[in-house]
C-alpha cells in the first residue's frame, strides 16, 4: 500500500509538472506572438515596421547597462548598452518587474561578451531579441557616444577634450528644479477624452528648456492642446521630441525658427502654462509645467496618423537629469554655457 501511494504521488507530481510546463510554454508563445504581431507584415507587399512599443525599462537597469557600455570603451571588446537592454528584455519576455534579476542577466551577458562571445551567439534562439533591439535603438539611439568637451590645458588655453558617455541632456537647464511623477497614460478631458502621452515636468515660468539631442525644428507655433510648442526631430528621424505649454508672450528663443538645426543643450524655449484654447497666447493651464513627449517613428505614416507611438518617459527623464546643461543670460535670452559641459560631435 505504501509503495502504491508513493507511485501515485510521483505520477501525480509528474503530471502536474507537465501541465505547468505546457501552461508556461503557451504563455511564452502567446507573449511572443503578441510582440511579433507588432512587426507583422503589412500584407500588401510594403516593408513592415514596428507598430507598438511598450518602454518600461527600470532606471537601475538603464543605468547599469549604460555603465557597462561606458566602462568598456576603448577595450578590446566594447559593449553596446542597447544590445544589453534588448538581451535583458528578450530573456525575461519583457517582464521588468524584477530589476535585480534583469540587471544580473545583463551583467552575465556582459561578462560573456567581454570574454569574446558574439551577441548573435548569445541571442541565438531568442525570437524577441531583434524586436527589442530595433525598438530600443529607436528610443535610445544617439544617447551614448563620443563627444568633445571644452577644458583648459596646463597653460590655461581652451582645448577640446574627447570623451565618451551620455551626450544628451535633460530638457530642463541646470540650476532650475522641477518635479514630476509617472503620469503617462493618465486621463485628459480637454477637447475630448484621451490618455496623457508624455511626462509633465512641473517648474517655474521662464525656466530655460533645452534640446535633448541634436536635430531640426520640425514644428513651431500654437496648438490648442499644447499651447506654444516646439517639435524637434532627431537626425535619424526615429525620435520626435515634443515640448509643450511654453511661456506666454515669449515662448521661444528669439533665434529659433522652423527648419532650424539645433544641438543638444541649445536653449529652445521657456517653461510656461499656455494652451487649452483655440485662441493663441492664452494661459489656460492651471500649473506651470513642461509637457515633454517622445514619439517613435518607424514609418513616416505614423507621424500624424492613427498608429502613433508615444512612450513613457519617466525613467528617461530621471536618467537625463544626471546631465543638465548650464546656461547663462545673454541679452533677452539664455544660451548654453558649453565651456563647462559637453558638445556632441556632428
N, C-alpha and C positions, 0 to 999 in steps of 0.2 A: 504493500500500500504506500509506504514512504517513497519507494522508487517511482511509483506511478505519479504521485503528487509532484515529485521533482521534475519528472519528464514533462508533465502537463504544464508546470510553471515555466520550464525552459521553452517549450513550444509557444506558449502564450507571449512570453517576453520577445521571442524572435519575430512572431507575427506583428507585435506592436512596433518593433524596430523597423520592420519592412514598411508598415503603414506610415510611420513617422517619416521615413526616408522618402517615400513616394509623395507625401504632402509637401515636404521641403523642396523636392525636385519640381513639383508642379508649381509651387510659389516662385521658384527661381526662374522657371520657364516663362511663367506669366509676367514676371518682372522684366525679364529680358525682352519679351515680346512688346511690352509697353514702351520700353526705351527705343527698341529698334523701329517701332512704328513712327517715332519722332523723326527718323531719317528714311522713311519708306519711300519707294519710288513713286513718282507722281502719276505714272500710268499713261502719260501722254508722250513719252519719249524724251521729255525735257530732263535736264540734270536735276537730280534730287538734292535736297538740302535739309538741314536741321530745322524743325518746326516748333520745337519746345525745349526749354532748358530750365531746370529747377536748381538754382545755385544755392546750396545750403552747406557750404564748407565752413566748419567752425574756425574761429580766429586762431586758436592754438595750432590747428593743422596747417593753416595758411602760413603762419609764422615759422613753423618747423620746416616745411618744405622749402620756403624761401631761404632760411638759414643754411640748409644743406646745400642748396644751389650756390649761394654766395661763398660759402666756405670751400667749395670745390673749384672755384675759379682759379685758373692758371695751373690746375693739377693735370695729371695725365688722363684722368677720367672725370671731366667736368659733368656735373649733374644738371638736369633741367627740371625746375620745380613744377612746371605744368605736367610733365611726364609722371612725376612722383604723385601729384594730386590725382591724375587720371587713373593711375595704378591703384591708389588707395580707394577710390570710389568704385572702380570695377571689381576689386577684390571683396568689397563689402556690399555689393549690389546697390550702391548709392546710399546705404544706411549710415548716416553720420551721427547717430545717436550716442555713439561711444567714441569720443575723440581720442581717448588714450589708446584704444585698440587701433584706430586708423593711423595715429601717429607712430605706433610701434610697427605697423605694417610698412609704413613709408620708410622708417629707419632701416628696417630689414632689407627693403628693396634697395635703398641707397648703398648699403654695405655690399650687396651682391653686384650692383652696377660698378661700384668702386673697385671691386676685385676683377672686373673685366667682362662681366656678363652684359650682353646687349639687351636693350629694352624690348626688342622683338622676341628675344628668347624668354625673358621674364614674363611677358604678357601673352605668350602663346596659349591659345585656347580661351582667352578672355574675350567673350563676344562683345562686351560693353566698353572695352578699353578705347577703341577707335572713336566711339561716340563721345566719351568723356574728354578725350584728348582734343577733339575738334571743338567741343563746347567750351572747355576751359581755356583753350588757346584764344578763342574769340573774346572771352571775358577778360583775361589777364595778359593778352598779347602786348608786349612792349613795356610791361610794368618793371621788369628786372632786366638790366643790361649794363653796357658801358656808358659812362658819361664823363664829362670833364668838369672840374671844379677850380674856380679861381682861388689861388692861395699866394702867399708871399714866400720868396726864396730867402736864403740867408742874407742877401744884400738888401732885402726889403722890396724887391721888384715883384710885381704881379706876374704869376705864371699859371698856365693851365696844367692841372694835375689829372691824369687819367685814373678813373676809379670804376668800381663795379658794384652794383647794388640796386636798391629801389630808386627808380629815377622818375617816378610820378609823384604828384603832390595831393595833399588834402585840398578840397575845394575852398576851405576857409583859411585865410592867410595866418601866418604865425603872429602870436601876440593877441589874437582875438578868440575868445572862448565861444563854445556852442554846446547845446545839449541835444540829445537825440535818443530814441528808443526804436526798437524794431517795429515800425508801423506799416511795413509792406503788406498789402492786401486788406488793410482796414477799409471800411466803407466810406464813401464820399457821396454827398447828395446834391451838391450844386449842379444845376443843369439837368442831371439825370443820375440815377443810382449807378455807382461804379466802384471799382476797387482802386485803392491807392497804389500807384505804380512807381514808387520811389521812396526816398528816405528824407524826412523833414529835419533840417538842422536849425534849431532854434537859437537865435542870436540877436544882436543889436542892429538897428537900422544903420546902414552905412558901412557895415563890416565889409572889407575888400574880399571879393570872390575871385579865385584864380582858376585857370585852366588846369585840369588834372593832368592831361598829357598833350603832346603835340597834335595838331590837327588844323582844320579850317572851319571857319564860321559858316555853317550851313543854313541857320535860321536866326533871325534877329527881328524883334518887334513885339507887338501886342498880341496876346491870345486871351480870350475871355476867361479861360480857366487858369492859365499860368501867369496872367498879367504881363509885365515886361519880362521877356525871357530870351535866353541865348541857347542855341543848339550847336554843338561842336562835334564834328565827325572826325574820327581818327583817320590817319592817312591810309591804313589798310581797309578802311570803310566798314569794318566789323562792329565798331562801337559808336553810338550816338549819345553824347552826354547832354543832358537837359537840365539847365539851370533856370529856375522859375521864381516868380514873386519878387523880382528885383525892385529896387527903390523907386519910389515916385519922383518925378521931375528929373532926376539924374540917375537912370538905372545902369548905364554902361560907361566903360572907359571911353573918353572922348575920341580916341583914335580907332575904336572898334567899328568894323563895317562887315556886311555880309560878303563872303568870299575871301575874307582876310585869313592869312596863315597865322596861327598863334603857337607859341612854345609852351611847354609845361611850366607852370608857375607864373605865366603872364596874368596880370590883373585884367579881368574881362568885365566886371561889374560890381554892384554893391547890394548887399542884402536889404530886403525891404518887406513889404506886405501888400504889394499890388496884385490885382486880379479879381476873379469872380464878378466880372462886369463886362458887358458888351461895349461900354464906353471906355476909351483909352485913359490911362493915367489916373486910375481910381484905386483907392485903398479899401478893399472890402475883406481883406484877410484880418482876422482878429489879433493874431500873434505874429510878430515879425519872425520870419524864417526863410531859409532857402529850401525850396523843393529840389532835391538832387536826384535825377533819374539816369538810368543807363539802359538803353535799348540795344539788343544784339541784332545784327542784320546779316543773315547768311545768303539772302537773295533780295534784290532790290524791291521786289514786290511786297516785302514785309515792312518796308519803311513806313508807309502810310496806309497799309492795307489792314485786313481783318486778322492776319496772322502775326501781329506784332509780338515781340518777345521782350518783356521788361523783367529785370531780375532784382532780387532782394540785395540791397547794397549795404545793409547794416554792418556786416563784418568787414567789408571792403573799406568802408568809411573808418572803422576802427584801425585797420591796417594803415591806411593813408595818413591817419592822424599822427603817425610817428615821423612823418616827413612833411613839415609845413614850411611854405615859402615866406621868409621875412620880407616885408615891404617897407617902402619909405614914401613920404608925401612929396610929390613934385608938382608944383602949381596946384591945380584943382583936382589932380588925380594921384592915385597911388601907383608906384612902379615896383617891380620885383627887385629886391636887393640881392642880385645874383652873386655878388662878391663873397657872400658868406654861405652860399648854398650851391646846389648842382646845376649845371647847364647840360641838358641832354644833347647828345651828338645827333646831327641831322642824319 
